[in-house]
């Protein structure tokens, strides 16, 4: 088996995979950690813009700039950091 694990910037191309990851976590009833994955991805494009703004320090409401990466295995999102 040749699994490829990569840290990826959040992107529109991973929408279907991320939504599956998000729904699976929501259905589990477990706490969503890290906090950033609690963001409702209903408007996925807005969420990606929000994540990019956070990375650039734009409109962070007093928080420092922060980056989010998705752990991707074979084009499937399996985690967020």
C-alpha positions, 0 to 999 in steps of 0.5 A, spaced: 500 500 500 502 506 498 498 511 502 501 518 501 500 523 507 501 531 506 499 537 510 495 541 505 492 548 505 485 548 505 482 549 498 476 548 494 479 542 490 478 538 497 471 540 498 467 534 497 472 530 502 472 536 507 465 535 508 465 528 508 470 529 514 466 534 517 460 530 517 463 524 520 466 528 526 459 531 527 455 525 527 460 522 532 458 527 537 465 528 539 468 534 541 471 538 535 478 539 536 482 543 534 477 549 534 477 551 527 474 545 525 467 547 529 466 552 523 460 550 519 462 549 512 455 550 509 458 556 505 465 552 503 467 558 499 466 563 505 470 558 510 476 558 505 476 565 505 475 566 512 481 561 513 485 565 508 484 571 512 486 568 518 492 566 515 494 573 513 491 576 519 485 580 516 479 581 520 482 576 526 478 580 531 484 581 536 487 574 535 494 573 532 494 571 525 493 563 525 494 558 519 490 551 518 492 545 514 488 539 513 492 532 513 490 529 507 491 521 505 490 519 498 486 526 496 481 524 503 481 529 508 483 526 515 484 531 520 485 539 521 491 542 524 
